[in-house]
């Protein structure tokens, strides 16, 4: 019933958005500018993988504009959120009214991560890997940490890639720092992506991971042997209303884009031979505590942006910083029509969803290996 309700609401939003216009006059892909690592300003573009998968998997979605905000999500400054009306966002000369486009603003009480229950932890920390065997280190949130067993993404990826895998994920974590956390190494306490990366690089005390399985895994890993770092963040950044970007500082550690850039730059400096796979957040449905359907990742806003925009800027960072990119939002067969099969609570992936995710991620890694070895 939830699936039918969710699909009907999504379709209704699309119908309302499309009234009075021809199918071919749908909202164009957003355009904007982003300062790259070399100081040049470029129009952010989706990666070739995103374009290919978008062409295959794209379904009509409701608009996601907020006032004063570029829809690619790179600039969320100046957004005026007023009573659920996101009118005034101008793109390609068109005025986007958020209410008419199906925009839904989630209240602070609605922005929470569902608990994962009943998961048995059976993953085993690898011993020193065999010669020529891949080593993959995973950094992420509960999408990876919540399933430390043979059905988890990390375990499945290790099996498909015949690799030793080290899971440093910790549930509830973001990529970015929160406003009450210090960015100074000597005062660092955050378990966010940047904190784990700084610990790997020797800048921050790994004690920030104490009390989590990740600390035991960290202590057992020789990071100099790593072939791939997989970075999976974004869902909690959305739920925490972390800003997408600071247009004056694309390395701002308190923004999602800045956090991703900092992590990639630090890993590249210390482990130049390792490949980095940047994973976007997955598509999601959001439900109120009373079971009411609130909207999906395309239409639900945290007051800063929609979840789909965190996905888009993640792809932009991967493209700009030349990392591998895992399109978890559109590339694993998960959408409004398959959500009941691929999601167990609207946010976390079901066993089928984790299987699809692991297969896609493994494909990306194995294709990269084939290219590197030829």
Phi, psi and omega per residue, in radians:
X1 nan -0.694 3.107
X2 -1.043 -0.723 -3.117
X3 -1.071 -0.798 -3.112
X4 -1.114 -0.780 3.141
X5 -1.047 -0.796 -3.117
X6 -1.104 -0.773 -3.111
X7 -1.156 -0.711 -3.139
X8 -1.090 -0.737 3.132
X9 -1.147 -0.716 3.124
X10 -1.108 -0.784 -3.141
X11 -1.129 -0.703 3.118
X12 -1.061 -0.720 3.116
X13 -1.087 -0.697 -3.140
X14 -1.145 -0.738 -3.139
X15 -1.096 -0.774 3.108
X16 -1.074 -0.706 -3.133
X17 -1.166 -0.549 -3.026
X18 -1.613 -0.074 -3.105
X19 -1.057 2.326 3.071
X20 1.467 0.126 3.100
X21 -2.396 2.694 3.116
X22 -1.319 2.757 -3.129
X23 -1.020 -0.669 -3.085
X24 -1.304 -0.103 3.139
X25 -1.700 0.445 -3.130
X26 -1.125 2.792 -3.089
X27 -1.017 2.221 -3.115
X28 -1.240 2.862 3.064
X29 -1.089 2.431 -3.081
X30 -1.164 2.621 3.058
X31 -2.190 2.614 3.127
X32 -2.968 -2.994 3.134
X33 -2.237 2.647 3.116
X34 -2.540 2.380 3.094
X35 -1.348 2.229 -3.129
X36 -1.524 3.066 -3.103
X37 -1.086 -0.410 -3.132
X38 -1.631 0.153 3.086
X39 1.566 -0.159 3.136
X40 -1.398 2.630 3.101
X41 -1.797 2.173 -3.102
X42 -2.249 2.759 2.957
X43 -1.304 2.120 3.116
X44 -1.148 2.345 3.140
X45 -2.180 2.616 3.043
X46 -1.173 2.639 3.089
X47 -1.192 2.777 3.085
X48 -0.948 -0.643 3.133
X49 -1.119 -0.735 3.127
X50 -1.080 -0.772 -3.125
X51 -1.063 -0.774 -3.118
X52 -1.125 -0.790 -3.116
X53 -1.249 -0.596 3.082
X54 -1.073 -0.724 -3.134
X55 -1.089 -0.651 -3.100
X56 -1.404 -0.740 -2.958
X57 -1.811 -0.181 -3.006
X58 -1.061 2.359 2.994
X59 -2.216 2.700 -3.129
X60 -0.997 2.362 3.122
X61 -2.279 2.790 3.113
X62 -1.270 2.755 -3.119
X63 -1.156 2.778 -3.058
X64 -2.304 0.413 -3.046
X65 -1.373 2.565 2.910
X66 -2.197 2.701 -3.016
X67 -1.028 2.284 3.092
X68 1.310 0.285 -3.032
X69 -2.114 2.277 3.000
X70 -1.208 2.352 -3.016
X71 -1.258 -0.188 3.047
X72 -1.322 -0.109 3.025
X73 1.483 -0.072 -3.093
X74 -1.161 -0.550 -3.129
X75 -2.164 1.850 3.128
X76 -1.821 0.176 -3.108
X77 -1.321 2.564 3.072
X78 1.425 0.092 -3.131
X79 -1.186 2.242 3.126
X80 -1.830 1.891 -3.117
X81 -1.745 2.041 -3.037
X82 -2.423 1.743 3.027
X83 1.023 0.569 3.108
X84 1.464 0.114 3.105
X85 -1.864 1.986 3.131
X86 -1.779 0.489 -3.104
X87 -1.113 2.720 3.073
X88 1.822 -0.256 3.101
X89 -1.212 2.038 -3.064
X90 -1.831 2.192 3.119
X91 -2.357 2.184 -3.128
X92 0.906 0.684 3.071
X93 1.395 -0.009 -3.105
X94 -1.751 2.494 3.102
X95 -1.640 2.088 -3.088
X96 -1.763 2.028 3.071
X97 -1.637 2.032 -3.044
X98 -1.058 -0.673 -3.122
X99 -1.137 -0.760 -3.138
X100 -1.171 -0.522 -3.097
X101 -1.494 0.015 3.106
X102 1.558 0.305 3.139
X103 -1.160 2.346 3.123
X104 -2.196 2.213 3.124
X105 -1.722 2.139 -3.135
X106 -1.453 2.432 3.088
X107 -1.385 2.843 3.097
X108 -0.947 -0.594 3.138
X109 -1.205 -0.413 -3.138
X110 -1.470 -0.276 -3.071
X111 -1.592 1.437 3.132
X112 -2.504 2.749 3.123
X113 -1.698 2.125 3.111
X114 -1.032 2.533 3.116
X115 -1.343 2.491 3.035
X116 -1.703 2.193 -3.085
X117 -2.147 2.699 3.012
X118 1.253 0.410 3.140
X119 -1.659 2.095 3.117
X120 -1.456 2.331 -3.137
X121 -1.600 1.951 -3.099
X122 -2.214 0.050 -3.099
X123 -1.177 2.604 -3.092
X124 -2.034 2.326 3.090
X125 -1.257 2.215 -3.085
X126 -1.131 2.597 2.932
X127 -1.425 3.062 -3.103
X128 -0.889 2.192 -2.976
X129 -1.229 2.764 3.132
X130 -1.257 2.811 3.123
X131 -1.040 2.370 3.094
X132 1.225 0.138 3.060
X133 -1.576 2.384 -3.111
X134 -1.153 2.600 2.977
X135 -2.113 2.174 -3.126
X136 -2.130 2.213 3.127
X137 -1.912 2.219 -3.090
X138 -1.875 2.295 3.020
X139 -2.140 2.282 -3.099
X140 -3.106 -2.854 -3.106
X141 -1.939 -2.633 -3.043
X142 -1.227 -0.249 3.045
X143 -1.026 -0.572 3.092
X144 -1.783 -0.680 -3.040
X145 -1.324 -0.499 -3.032
X146 -1.292 -0.166 -3.055
X147 -2.347 1.276 -3.120
X148 -1.625 1.071 3.100
X149 -2.549 -2.984 -3.039
X150 -1.195 -0.221 3.102
X151 -1.680 -0.018 -3.114
X152 -1.352 2.726 -3.123
X153 -1.043 -0.719 -3.103
X154 -1.127 -0.853 -3.132
X155 -1.089 -0.783 -3.130
X156 -1.124 -0.717 3.120
X157 -1.112 -0.707 3.084
X158 -1.057 -0.681 3.135
X159 -1.195 -0.824 -3.094
X160 -1.175 -0.544 -3.120
X161 -1.699 0.007 -3.063
X162 0.863 0.963 -3.026
X163 -2.203 2.703 2.913
X164 -1.410 2.257 -3.076
X165 -2.110 2.460 -3.131
X166 -2.187 2.018 -3.032
X167 -1.739 1.815 3.128
X168 -1.735 0.227 -3.100
X169 -1.205 2.589 3.085
X170 -2.403 2.171 -3.094
X171 -1.033 2.514 3.071
X172 1.482 -0.022 -3.055
X173 -1.533 2.687 3.084
X174 -1.906 2.986 2.982
X175 -1.386 -0.689 -3.042
X176 -1.587 2.803 2.963
X177 -1.315 2.613 2.980
X178 -1.514 2.845 -3.000
X179 -1.113 -0.353 -3.127
X180 -1.659 0.154 -3.123
X181 -1.895 2.479 -3.103
X182 -1.452 2.481 3.094
X183 -1.658 0.055 3.119
X184 -1.452 2.307 -3.097
X185 -0.948 -0.770 -3.090
X186 -1.177 -0.320 -3.114
X187 -1.976 0.189 -3.000
X188 -1.230 2.282 3.079
X189 -2.285 -0.188 -2.995
X190 -1.321 2.440 3.072
X191 -1.621 0.259 -3.123
X192 -1.145 3.034 3.120
X193 -0.852 -0.842 -3.087
X194 -1.100 -0.629 3.119
X195 -1.124 -0.765 3.130
X196 -1.136 -0.726 3.122
X197 -1.120 -0.764 3.119
X198 -1.110 -0.582 3.067
X199 -1.172 -0.745 3.101
X200 -1.052 -0.655 -3.099
X201 -1.506 -0.016 3.052
X202 1.496 0.208 -3.098
X203 -1.609 -0.397 -3.058
X204 -2.261 2.538 3.121
X205 -1.108 2.136 3.125
X206 -1.136 -0.076 3.072
X207 -1.059 -0.254 3.080
X208 -1.065 -0.320 -3.114
X209 -1.696 0.035 -3.118
X210 -0.971 2.467 -3.135
X211 1.573 -0.005 3.133
X212 -2.168 2.621 3.091
X213 -0.976 -0.525 -3.116
X214 -0.996 -0.575 -3.117
X215 -1.172 -0.759 3.105
X216 -1.096 -0.729 3.110
X217 -1.135 -0.757 3.123
X218 -0.980 -0.821 -3.080
X219 -1.138 -0.370 -3.085
X220 -1.644 -0.134 -2.972
X221 -1.732 2.351 2.972
X222 -1.678 1.714 -3.002
X223 -1.177 -0.335 3.110
X224 -1.176 -0.280 3.131
X225 -1.597 0.040 -3.013
X226 -1.276 2.304 3.058
X227 -1.666 -0.609 -3.115
X228 -2.436 2.306 2.921
X229 -1.828 2.166 3.102
X230 -1.846 2.101 -3.112
X231 -1.929 2.014 -3.060
X232 -2.180 1.710 -3.133
X233 -2.549 2.867 3.054
X234 2.435 -0.638 -3.114
X235 -1.105 -0.805 -3.136
X236 -1.290 -0.466 3.024
X237 -1.096 -0.724 3.064
X238 -1.110 -0.883 -3.096
X239 -1.116 -0.437 3.127
X240 -1.635 0.063 -3.123
X241 0.970 0.673 3.055
X242 -1.166 2.344 3.092
X243 -1.028 2.541 3.117
X244 -1.180 -0.849 -2.981
X245 -2.762 2.741 2.964
X246 -1.982 1.942 -3.037
X247 -1.141 -0.279 3.109
X248 -1.629 -0.215 -3.129
X249 -2.670 1.673 -3.083
X250 -1.299 -0.013 3.044
X251 -1.945 0.349 3.111
X252 -1.102 2.038 -3.059
X253 -1.209 -0.178 3.137
X254 -1.651 0.161 3.068
X255 -2.112 2.761 -3.118
X256 -1.113 -0.855 3.140
X257 -1.095 -0.796 -3.139
X258 -1.071 -0.684 3.122
X259 -1.119 -0.781 3.114
X260 -1.073 -0.758 -3.139
X261 -1.111 -0.773 3.139
X262 -1.061 -0.768 -3.119
X263 -1.106 -0.803 -3.128
X264 -1.102 -0.785 -3.113
X265 -1.091 -0.765 -3.127
X266 -1.136 -0.780 3.135
X267 -1.122 -0.671 3.138
X268 -1.143 -0.655 -3.123
X269 -1.182 -0.695 -3.062
X270 -1.626 -0.442 -3.105
X271 -2.344 1.151 -3.028
X272 -1.097 -0.370 -3.106
X273 -1.503 -0.186 -3.115
X274 -1.508 2.499 3.020
X275 -1.522 2.632 3.126
X276 -2.073 2.268 3.059
X277 -1.923 2.039 3.124
X278 -1.696 2.136 -3.085
X279 -1.884 2.245 3.094
X280 -1.356 2.825 3.016
X281 -1.126 2.690 3.135
X282 -1.514 2.775 3.036
X283 -0.985 2.570 -3.077
X284 -2.586 2.779 2.959
X285 -1.993 2.530 -3.122
X286 -2.071 2.328 -3.073
X287 -2.191 2.478 3.072
X288 -1.294 2.928 -3.127
X289 -1.120 -0.362 3.113
X290 -1.611 0.137 3.115
X291 1.537 0.055 3.125
X292 -1.289 2.329 3.083
X293 -1.282 2.214 -3.066
X294 -1.800 -0.365 -3.111
X295 2.439 3.081 -3.139
X296 -1.954 -3.039 -3.091
X297 -1.171 -0.279 3.121
X298 -1.480 -0.552 -3.012
X299 -1.936 -0.308 -3.051
X300 -1.586 2.203 -3.120
X301 -1.914 2.532 3.063
X302 -1.618 0.144 -3.066
X303 1.685 -0.234 3.073
X304 -1.932 -0.861 -3.088
X305 -2.898 3.037 3.037
X306 -1.598 2.777 -3.138
X307 -1.001 -0.666 -3.123
X308 -1.047 -0.496 3.131
X309 -1.285 -0.534 3.024
X310 -1.148 -0.687 3.050
X311 -1.047 -0.809 -3.076
X312 -1.109 -0.804 -3.111
X313 -1.207 -0.506 3.049
X314 -1.074 -0.779 3.082
X315 -1.103 -0.639 3.114
X316 -1.130 -0.732 3.114
X317 -1.114 -0.765 3.119
X318 -1.040 -0.731 3.139
X319 -1.164 -0.789 -3.076
X320 -1.224 -0.632 -3.084
X321 -1.732 0.127 2.998
X322 1.034 0.808 3.003
X323 -1.768 2.965 2.948
X324 -1.271 2.671 -3.080
X325 -2.286 2.267 3.084
X326 -1.859 1.897 -3.117
X327 -1.465 1.462 -3.104
X328 -1.363 -0.273 -3.101
X329 -1.366 -0.704 -3.067
X330 -2.113 -0.231 -2.908
X331 -1.718 0.097 -3.098
X332 -2.069 0.211 3.127
X333 1.504 0.170 -3.124
X334 -1.677 2.146 3.063
X335 -2.730 -2.945 -3.091
X336 -1.049 -0.484 -3.062
X337 -1.520 -0.351 -3.102
X338 -1.998 0.091 -3.019
X339 -1.020 -0.677 -3.140
X340 -1.116 -0.499 3.130
X341 -1.477 -0.653 -2.987
X342 -1.667 -0.258 -3.130
X343 -2.113 2.482 3.138
X344 -1.733 -0.351 -3.138
X345 -2.535 0.278 -3.104
X346 1.691 -0.473 -3.089
X347 -2.063 -0.902 -3.086
X348 -1.475 2.556 -3.084
X349 -1.346 2.455 3.030
X350 -1.305 3.100 3.116
X351 -1.037 -0.689 3.103
X352 -1.155 -0.702 3.110
X353 -1.136 -0.708 3.130
X354 -1.163 -0.647 3.089
X355 -1.080 -0.806 3.139
X356 -1.122 -0.703 3.130
X357 -1.091 -0.853 -3.103
X358 -1.095 -0.698 3.131
X359 -1.122 -0.740 3.126
X360 -1.150 -0.796 3.131
X361 -1.089 -0.733 3.130
X362 -1.116 -0.674 3.103
X363 -1.055 -0.757 3.133
X364 -1.071 -0.789 -3.111
X365 -1.183 -0.783 -3.106
X366 -1.189 -0.621 3.066
X367 -1.160 -0.645 3.081
X368 -1.157 -0.721 3.103
X369 -1.075 -0.701 3.136
X370 -1.103 -0.698 3.121
X371 -1.176 -0.754 -3.114
X372 -1.150 -0.550 -3.068
X373 -1.530 -0.122 3.138
X374 -1.775 nan nan
